Amino acid sequence: MIRSSKSKIRKRKDNPEPERTGLSFTLIISAMLVFILHHLPGVEGAKPPDSVLFPPPVMFHKIPEFEIYPKEEIKPSRVVPHQKIFLPKVAIIIDDIGYDSAIAEKFLSLDSAITLSILPNASARENIAKRATEKGVEIMLHLPMEPMEYPAANPGPGALFSSMSPKQLLAQLDQNLDAVPSIRGVNNHMGSRLTARSTQMYQLMSVLKKRGLFFVDSYTTGDSRCLSAARMQQIPFAQRDVFLDHVQDPEIIRGQIRKLIRTAKEHGEAVGIGHPHSVTYSVLKEELPRLKKETTLVPASKLVHIIG
């Protein structure tokens, strides 16, 4: 008996064909089952083989890029004549809000006159908008638009593109406007290509007029047609004068705030745009006493005008 068992074991080692045959048969049956599931009509829940074998990738909420700054400084055309007032007015808009509730809360704690501009598809947009409303802080929609650098630079979800048909553009615009509660106005996120296209800007301004919203041109290109479109539609309008944090260095940001004050003194008012960087918050907090001493800090809605 012992000899017979050893003989059987030796025979299996010497001749593995039965195991190979069994493995091949299993693979053939598996392949046939996958084929049948994929091609069998009328089977509810049947999926293609790749979705059976490979689970879908996990999607993450990615914070979009911040603004693309013009390579050379472009001076906006003044939309209103110089105003002789005791203290010039300054509006500061913090763009790209909506993903980081903690940094948004810091800016909300600075001063109720600082305006927050919230991205339409940001994960924390509703909570931040609610907190801003509770604190009496003005809210805008930070509307993503196609830049000249696209696709190398992506404006993020909900963007308006020059290739869109009028129906597509207006549908996306309405969706974005509905995404952020309690907005008073809109400014563009990126958009150096789209804001230079008159037809699309006229369409956009017509929707804002119907909704009673103002528009602030972030002014990312000297070819912007926002002013002429706002004039034609007669909606309240302003242009960005100074980017505060195009370089994230405390001394440069401090210098940009002082430039904003000088611009306001020269023209009676000025609009500055910053972004939710920790360094921007820290410097702005330090410079607030100077700003309040030399200017009157107001929400963005106080510096928009209907262009005559």
Secondary structure, 3 states (H helix, E strand, C coil): CHHHHHHHHHHHHHCCHHHHHHHHHHHHHHHHHHHHHHHCCCCCCCCCHHHHHCCCCCCCCCCCCCCCCCCCCCCCCCCCCCCCCCCCEEEEEEEEECCCHHHHHHHHHHCCCCEEEECCCCCCHHHHHHHHHHCCCCEEEEEEECCCCCCCCCCCCCCECCCCCHHHHHHHHHHHHHHCCCCCEEEEEECCCHHHCHHHHHHHHHHHHHHCCEEEECCCCCCCCHHHHHHHHCCCEEECCEECCCCCCHHHHHHHHHHHHHHHHHHCEEEEEECCCHHHHHHHHHHHHHHHHHCEECCHHHHCECCC
